[in-house]
Amino acid sequence: MSTALPLANFATDFWNHHLVDHGRQGVFLVLVGFVGSFAFIRFSTRMIRAEVSWWPGNIESESGLHVHHLVFGIVTMMVAGTFGFASAGASPYLEICAFFFGVGAGLTIDEFALWVYLEDVYWAQEGRSSIDATVIAGSLITLIVLGANPFEVGSDGEGIVVGIASIVVLVTVVAICFLKGRRIHGIIGILFAPLALYGACRIGKPDSAWARHRYGERRPKKQAKAERRFHPGRRTDRFKEGFRDIVGGKPSVGVAHVAEQAVAATREAGEEVRAATERVVHPEDKDRDD
């Protein structure tokens, strides 16, 4: 009882003061529906893949045509969006439609790879792009819920011009980050513009859209530099792959992989600190090597 009351007060204050007072309750419910439906459908597909007898299987027609949950997501978004506009912002209809729009978005983006490859690659390596798309979309919605509004402009003439120019610059550098494969810089850069600018100025990943059009045979030195910088055995990529395993269908493998990489990173960090300490304590060894 002592814990439930403060929690209820916190939830009420959060809803009234942080969301309703700033008109963000709709976006928050989109996020809740989005995360909830994505988590549920990932759980459902794992149960289906494991052939659990009591869990409903795939939806298929008599001819064997498999109906992807992408279809239900698109229909849900269409219905929720239409009724949302029809409600003209009246409560609670707007909130209900926002929630179901988020549900539809979660079902749809879970099969993002199907949009791109036009093939059922859900459990294949290409299907991991759905995890990346979900993280990006969820992060952007969360930033909006937290109050990030990089597209706000002033009310006077000069403020409007400066605001529009800032928006154009921000959108440009964020787009360059995504084209270069630097998604984290682009996502956080929406809230913290200098990070997006930093990512836009750095070299792109060798398999990114930017590299395909601007490196390669045109600039072989740039391509070689990108491949050295983002080599296949890079630890951050192995951490990301472990995360994709956890979310995308191999939780035990993913957890083991992440734990292994964490231990290896800790060991290497310790070795680097020890080597740096040795160089400070025994500088004559370095001079002798030189």
C-alpha positions in Angstrom: 0.0 0.0 0.0 2.8 2.4 0.9 4.5 1.8 -2.5 1.3 1.8 -4.6 0.2 5.3 -3.4 3.4 7.2 -4.4 3.4 5.3 -7.7 -0.2 6.3 -8.4 0.6 10.0 -7.5 3.7 9.9 -9.8 1.6 8.5 -12.7 -1.1 11.1 -12.2 1.4 14.0 -12.0 3.2 12.6 -15.1 0.0 12.3 -17.1 -1.5 15.7 -16.0 1.5 18.0 -15.9 4.0 16.5 -18.3 1.6 15.1 -20.9 -1.8 16.8 -20.9 -0.6 20.3 -20.0 1.7 20.1 -23.1 -0.6 18.2 -25.4 1.6 15.1 -25.5 -0.8 12.5 -24.2 -1.6 11.4 -27.8 2.1 10.8 -28.7 2.7 9.0 -25.4 -0.2 6.6 -26.1 1.2 6.1 -29.6 4.5 5.1 -28.0 2.7 2.7 -25.5 0.8 1.0 -28.3 3.9 0.9 -30.5 6.2 -0.8 -27.8 3.4 -3.0 -26.5 2.4 -4.4 -29.9 6.1 -4.9 -31.0 6.8 -6.8 -27.8 3.7 -8.9 -28.1 4.2 -9.8 -31.8 7.9 -10.8 -31.2 6.7 -13.0 -28.3 4.0 -14.5 -30.5 6.3 -15.2 -33.4 8.7 -17.0 -31.1 5.9 -19.1 -29.7 4.8 -20.0 -33.3 8.4 -20.8 -34.3 8.8 -23.0 -31.2 5.6 -24.8 -32.3 3.9 -24.4 -28.9 0.7 -26.4 -29.2 -1.6 -24.2 -27.2 -0.5 -20.9 -29.0 -2.4 -19.9 -32.1 -0.4 -20.4 -35.2 0.0 -18.3 -38.4 -3.1 -17.0 -40.2 -3.3 -18.8 -43.5 -5.9 -19.1 -46.2 -7.2 -22.4 -47.5 -4.8 -22.2 -50.4 -1.8 -21.8 -48.0 -1.4 -18.0 -48.4 0.2 -16.6 -45.2 -1.3 -13.3 -44.1 1.5 -11.3 -42.5 0.8 -9.2 -39.4 2.1 -6.3 -41.4 -1.4 -6.3 -43.1 -3.2 -6.0 -39.8 -0.9 -3.2 -38.8 -1.6 -1.2 -41.9 -5.4 -1.7 -41.6 -5.2 -0.7 -37.9 -3.3 2.5 -38.7 -5.7 3.4 -41.5 -8.8 3.0 -39.2 -7.2 4.7 -36.2 -5.9 7.6 -38.3 -9.3 8.1 -40.0 -11.3 8.1 -36.7 -8.6 10.3 -35.1 -9.1 13.0 -37.8 -12.9 12.6 -37.5 -12.7 13.1 -33.7 -11.3 16.6 -34.2 -9.1 16.2 -31.2 -12.0 15.4 -28.8 -11.1 13.4 -25.7 -11.1 10.4 -25.1 -11.5 9.5 -28.8 -8.2 11.1 -29.7 -6.3 9.1 -27.1 -8.0 5.9 -28.0 -7.2 6.4 -31.7 -3.6 7.3 -30.8 -3.1 4.1 -28.9 -4.4 1.9 -31.7 -2.4 3.9 -34.3 0.7 3.0 -32.2 -0.4 -0.7 -32.1 -0.7 -0.7 -35.9 2.7 1.0 -36.3 4.3 -1.6 -34.1 2.9 -4.5 -36.1 3.9 -2.8 -39.3 7.5 -1.9 -38.5 8.1 -5.3 -37.1 8.2 -6.5 -40.7 10.2 -3.5 -42.0 12.5 -5.9 -43.8 9.6 -7.1 -45.8 9.1 -3.6 -47.1 12.7 -3.4 -48.2 13.4 -6.9 -49.6 9.8 -7.8 -50.6 10.6 -11.3 -49.3 9.8 -13.1 -46.1 13.2 -12.7 -44.4 11.8 -12.3 -40.9 14.2 -14.8 -39.3 17.1 -14.3 -41.8 20.0 -12.0 -41.4 18.3 -9.3 -43.5 15.4 -9.4 -41.1 17.5 -7.8 -38.4 16.9 -4.5 -40.2 13.4 -4.6 -38.6 15.1 -4.4 -35.2 17.1 -1.3 -36.2 14.0 0.4 -37.7 12.0 -0.3 -34.5 14.8 1.2 -32.3 15.0 4.3 -34.5 11.2 4.8 -34.6 10.8 4.2 -30.9 13.7 6.6 -30.1 12.2 9.4 -32.2 8.8 9.0 -30.6 10.3 8.9 -27.1 12.2 12.1 -27.8 9.0 13.8 -28.8 7.3 12.6 -25.6 10.2 14.0 -23.5 9.6 17.4 -25.1 12.3 17.5 -27.8 11.0 19.8 -30.5 13.7 20.8 -32.9 11.2 22.1 -35.4 9.9 25.0 -33.2 10.2 28.4 -34.7 9.8 31.9 -33.3 6.8 34.2 -33.7 8.5 37.3 -35.1 9.8 37.7 -38.7 13.5 37.3 -37.8 12.8 34.4 -35.5 10.9 32.6 -38.2 13.7 32.9 -40.7 16.4 31.8 -38.2 14.1 28.9 -37.1 13.5 27.7 -40.6 17.2 27.9 -41.4 18.1 25.9 -38.3 15.5 23.3 -39.2 16.9 22.9 -42.7 20.5 22.6 -41.4 19.4 20.0 -38.7 17.4 17.9 -41.2 20.3 18.0 -43.6 22.9 16.8 -41.1 20.6 14.2 -39.6 19.9 12.8 -43.1 23.6 12.7 -43.8 24.2 10.7 -40.6 21.6 8.2 -41.7 23.0 8.0 -45.2 26.4 7.3 -43.7 25.0 4.6 -41.5 25.6 6.6 -38.3 22.1 6.1 -36.9 22.9 6.8 -33.2 24.4 10.2 -34.2 21.3 10.9 -36.2 18.8 9.9 -33.6 20.4 11.7 -30.6 21.4 14.6 -33.0 17.7 15.5 -33.3 17.8 16.5 -29.7 21.5 17.5 -29.5 22.4 19.0 -32.9 26.2 19.2 -32.4 26.3 15.4 -32.3 24.5 15.2 -35.6 27.0 17.7 -37.1 29.9 15.6 -35.8 28.4 12.4 -37.3 27.8 14.1 -40.6 31.4 15.2 -40.8 32.9 11.8 -40.0 33.5 9.0 -42.5 30.6 6.8 -43.4 30.3 3.1 -43.0 31.6 1.1 -46.0 28.2 -0.5 -46.7 26.2 2.6 -46.3 24.3 4.4 -49.0 26.7 7.3 -48.7 29.7 5.0 -49.3 28.1 3.2 -52.3 27.6 6.6 -54.1 30.6 8.6 -52.9 33.4 6.1 -52.1 34.2 2.8 -53.9 35.9 3.3 -57.2 35.4 7.0 -57.1 37.4 7.5 -53.9 39.2 4.2 -53.2 41.2 5.8 -50.3 38.0 6.8 -48.6 36.6 3.3 -49.1 39.7 1.7 -47.7 39.6 4.1 -44.7 36.0 3.3 -44.1 36.7 -0.5 -44.2 39.6 -0.1 -41.7 37.4 2.1 -39.4 34.4 -0.2 -39.5 36.0 -3.6 -39.9 33.8 -6.7 -39.4 35.3 -7.7 -36.0 34.5 -4.3 -34.4 33.4 -4.8 -30.8 30.5 -2.3 -31.1 29.1 -4.2 -34.0 29.3 -7.5 -32.0 27.4 -5.8 -29.2 24.7 -4.7 -31.6 24.5 -8.2 -33.1 24.0 -9.6 -29.6 21.2 -7.1 -29.0 19.5 -8.1 -32.3 19.8 -11.7 -31.3 18.1 -11.0 -27.9 15.2 -9.1 -29.6 15.1 -10.9 -32.9 14.7 -14.6 -31.9 17.8 -16.0 -30.2 17.8 -14.6 -26.7 20.1 -17.1 -25.1 22.7 -16.7 -27.9 22.4 -12.9 -27.7 22.8 -12.8 -23.9 25.8 -15.1 -24.0 27.3 -13.1 -26.9 26.9 -9.7 -25.0 28.3 -11.2 -21.8 31.3 -12.6 -23.7 32.0 -9.2 -25.4 31.6 -7.3 -22.0 34.2 -9.6 -20.4 36.5 -9.1 -23.4 36.0 -5.3 -23.4 36.8 -5.2 -19.6 39.9 -7.3 -20.1 41.2 -5.1 -22.9 40.4 -2.0 -21.0 42.4 -3.3 -18.1 45.3 -4.2 -20.3 45.3 -0.7 -21.9 45.2 1.0 -18.4 48.1 -1.3 -17.3 50.1 -0.4 -20.4 49.5 3.3 -19.9 50.5 3.0 -16.3 53.7 1.2 -17.3 54.6 4.0 -19.7 54.1 6.6 -17.0 56.0 4.7 -14.3 58.8 3.5 -16.6 59.2 6.1 -19.3 62.8 4.9 -19.9 61.4 1.6 -21.4 59.7 3.6 -24.1 62.8 5.7 -24.8 64.8 2.5 -25.1 62.3 1.0 -27.5 62.5 4.2 -29.6 
